Amino acid sequence: MKHEPMQSYRGFTLIELVLVLLLIGIMGAVAVPRLFSNADTGNITTRDALVSRLRLVQTMNMNEPQTQRTRLAVDSTGFAHITDVISADTDAVGSADLSDSNLGWRRMYNADAAIKLNTHSTFSIFFDRLGRPRLYTSDGPSDSCKDGCNLLIGNKYKLRIEKEGYIHDL
């Protein structure tokens, strides 16, 4: 009986393949978070919180009695929603000054990114009974949202409030 010499096979062993995949996984876990900086995460968080709060204010305004109005006040430090007692015939929105400690604030949100509406960084938004946006800036009542509003969060993320009241990302 003739024995043939053992053939040598070329290739990688299972252990070598597992080690390479493990190293690629570790490098990916370290590199991927560096692609998304903290500033970007802050902008995304602020955008998501702003969308949630806008939808809350819109829902509240559509369901409140005629003697109340909830507005979202925005300034350079963040935003908060406030419920004001109003007379049924007024259309005033109220100031966006968040430094007034006498106002009945609901949860203040300290923004990680600047929020602007057109050129305004201080403004109040409320919604009428049909859910359409209304705006009050430091210059007084504004018709800027009559055809919809665009909000800029940081320098990258945009929100749109359509004239019918639909709130979405751009």
RAKAMO-V983790 format. One record per residue. N is the residue number from 1. NEAR is the number of other C-alpha atoms within 10 Angstrom. Layout:
N | NEAR
N | NEAR
This chain:
1 | 3
2 | 4
3 | 5
4 | 6
5 | 6
6 | 6
7 | 6
8 | 6
9 | 6
10 | 6
11 | 7
12 | 8
13 | 8
14 | 8
15 | 9
16 | 11
17 | 10
18 | 11
19 | 11
20 | 11
21 | 12
22 | 12
23 | 11
24 | 11
25 | 12
26 | 11
27 | 11
28 | 11
29 | 11
30 | 10
31 | 11
32 | 10
33 | 10
34 | 9
35 | 9
36 | 10
37 | 10
38 | 12
39 | 12
40 | 17
41 | 13
42 | 16
43 | 22
44 | 18
45 | 15
46 | 24
47 | 24
48 | 14
49 | 14
50 | 23
51 | 17
52 | 13
53 | 19
54 | 23
55 | 16
56 | 16
57 | 24
58 | 26
59 | 17
60 | 20
61 | 23
62 | 18
63 | 14
64 | 13
65 | 12
66 | 14
67 | 12
68 | 16
69 | 27
70 | 25
71 | 30
72 | 25
73 | 25
74 | 28
75 | 21
76 | 16
77 | 17
78 | 19
79 | 27
80 | 22
81 | 25
82 | 22
83 | 18
84 | 15
85 | 12
86 | 14
87 | 12
88 | 11
89 | 8
90 | 8
91 | 12
92 | 14
93 | 24
94 | 23
95 | 17
96 | 24
97 | 17
98 | 19
99 | 9
100 | 10
101 | 8
102 | 6
103 | 12
104 | 11
105 | 14
106 | 12
107 | 11
108 | 14
109 | 16
110 | 13
111 | 22
112 | 20
113 | 22
114 | 17
115 | 28
116 | 20
117 | 21
118 | 11
119 | 8
120 | 14
121 | 19
122 | 23
123 | 28
124 | 27
125 | 22
126 | 25
127 | 25
128 | 16
129 | 17
130 | 13
131 | 20
132 | 21
133 | 26
134 | 24
135 | 23
136 | 23
137 | 21
138 | 15
139 | 9
140 | 13
141 | 16
142 | 13
143 | 12
144 | 16
145 | 19
146 | 14
147 | 12
148 | 18
149 | 20
150 | 19
151 | 21
152 | 21
153 | 23
154 | 20
155 | 12
156 | 9
157 | 16
158 | 17
159 | 19
160 | 18
161 | 21
162 | 17
163 | 16
164 | 14
165 | 21
166 | 14
167 | 20
168 | 12
169 | 13
170 | 11
